[in-house]
Amino acid sequence: MKLFVVKACHGRVLAKEGADGLLGLAIEHPEYPEGLGVVVKIAHGWNPQATWYIARYILGVLGFEFRNPYKLRRQKAFIVPEVIPPALRDRMAAIVPWDSWDPDIDKWEFEPEEFVATR
């Protein structure tokens, strides 16, 4: 995840994973001229998927865009607004919890009849 974050954010975010479910983010952002540091702690220990969901929202409300690298099965990620600072919560609406390319086996995003050949 670290290299992905650095590349996707064009070098404006550095990420460091730590032991026992820690993720540190050093963020260069115009709204925080002295820099912004964020530490994410996953209570049940290291879980890259859970950590990704949190990091995606933290960076998403700051304007960084990501695709979801994980296949989601039946469970879709969501973040409670209270984990985002109040002044940034309105930006959460722009973040889609999953991507349209996500291989979601629970639904169809097209009409199958469109692809049936008729004679």
N, C-alpha and C positions, 0 to 999 in steps of 0.2 A: 504494500500500500504506500510506503514512503516514497518510492520512486515515482509512482503514479501521481501522487499529490504534487510533487515538485514539478513534474512535466506538465500536468494539467493546469497548474497555476502559474506557469511560465516563470518559475523561480521565485515567486513572491511569497511562497509558503514553504517552510521546511518542516518535515514531520519526523518524529523519532518515537518508535515503539519501545516500550519498556516492559519490564517483568510485571507479572501479576495484573495484567489488564490496563496498562497505562499507555496513553498516547499524548505526546507533547507536540504542540503546533506553535511555530514562530511565524507570525503573519505580518507582512508589509502591506499596509492598506491606507489609502488617503484619509479615511475617517479616524485613523489612529496614527497621527504623525510621529509619535514616539515608539511605535510598534505595538503589537498585540501578542500576548502569549496566552495559550489555552492548554489546559491539561484535562484530558478525558480519563475517567477511571471507570472501568467496567467492574461492577461489584462481584460478579461470579468468576472473575479471572479473564485471561486473554481470550477474546472471541473476535476474530477479524471482521466477521459479518456485522455484529452488533456495533463494533467500533466504527465501521464504515458508515453505517446509518447516521450515527451521531456526527461524525466528521463532515459528512455530506451536508447536513443541515447547518452546522456551524459555518462552514465555508460558503454554503449556498446563500445564506442571508447576507453575506458580505459581497455577493456578486460573482463568486466563482461557480462555474458550471461543470457538472460531471455526469457521466453515464454510470449506470449501476453495473458493477462488474460481477455481481452474483446472480445466479439463477434463483428465482423466488418460487417456492412451492407452497401454494395455498395461503401462506402467511405473507401479508404485505406490511412493510415497515411504516411506522408512523411515529412522530415525535410529539410529545405533549408540549404545548406552547410555553410552559413554565421553564423549560430548559434554555430558552432563548431570551435574551434581554428584552424587556418590554418595548423599547424603542425600535427593535428590529423585527418584532413578531409579525407585522403586516407583510413582510417580505416572504414569510413562510409559504404563502399561497402560491408563489411562483415555482416552488420546488415540487416536482412530481415524485412521489415516493417510489415509483417504478417506471421503467422506460418501456416504450412501445415495442422495442426489440426483445424485451424480456420474454423468454420462452414460457409464458404462463399457460399451463395446460388446462386451466379451469374455464377459459372463455375463448371465444372466437372474435377477432376484431374485423372480420369480413363476412360477407354473405356467401356461404358455400355454393348456393345456386348460381352465382355469377361464373363459376368455374366448371359447370356441368355442360358438356357438349350435347346439343340437341340435334336430332336428325331430321 
